[in-house]
């Protein structure tokens, strides 16, 4: 799964890097932590929101205990 999505994800993140750096500076965290540390924290919010959107659209089902893993299924295998 990672090899399929990694190039696209990296391209998106790079495209919006300046936005992320601006947010980092405006939050005040720039005085306390590195951009890399901030970004990893911020990225958790990004993928959590993406997961919530996918679940709301019935593209995935989150188990009752809230813990799950992603499994990539090719559309030809569905």
MONOR-V618074 format. One record per backbone hydrogen bond with DSSP energy under -0.5 kcal/mol. NH is the residue of the N-H (numbers start at 1). CO is the residue of the C=O. E is the energy in kcal/mol with one decimal. If there is no record, write none. Layout:
# MONOR-V618074
nh=(NH | NH)
co=(CO | CO)
e=(E | E)
This chain:
# MONOR-V618074
nh=(4 | 5 | 6 | 9 | 10 | 11 | 12 | 13 | 14 | 15 | 16 | 17 | 20 | 21 | 22 | 23 | 24 | 25 | 26 | 27 | 28 | 28 | 29 | 30 | 31 | 32 | 33 | 38 | 39 | 40 | 41 | 42 | 43 | 44 | 45 | 45 | 46 | 47 | 48 | 49 | 50 | 51 | 52 | 53 | 54 | 55 | 56 | 57 | 58 | 59 | 60 | 62 | 63 | 66 | 73 | 74 | 77 | 78)
co=(1 | 1 | 2 | 5 | 6 | 7 | 8 | 9 | 10 | 11 | 12 | 14 | 16 | 17 | 18 | 19 | 20 | 21 | 22 | 23 | 24 | 25 | 24 | 24 | 28 | 29 | 29 | 34 | 35 | 36 | 37 | 38 | 39 | 40 | 41 | 42 | 42 | 43 | 44 | 45 | 46 | 47 | 48 | 49 | 50 | 51 | 52 | 53 | 55 | 54 | 54 | 60 | 61 | 63 | 71 | 72 | 74 | 75)
e=(-0.6 | -2.1 | -3.0 | -2.9 | -2.9 | -1.9 | -2.2 | -2.8 | -2.5 | -2.2 | -1.6 | -1.3 | -2.2 | -2.6 | -2.0 | -2.5 | -2.4 | -2.2 | -2.5 | -2.0 | -0.6 | -0.7 | -0.6 | -0.8 | -1.2 | -2.2 | -2.9 | -2.3 | -3.2 | -2.1 | -1.8 | -3.0 | -3.2 | -1.2 | -0.9 | -0.6 | -1.7 | -2.8 | -1.7 | -2.2 | -2.2 | -2.2 | -2.4 | -2.4 | -2.4 | -2.5 | -2.5 | -1.6 | -1.8 | -2.9 | -0.7 | -0.5 | -0.6 | -2.1 | -0.5 | -0.5 | -2.4 | -0.9)
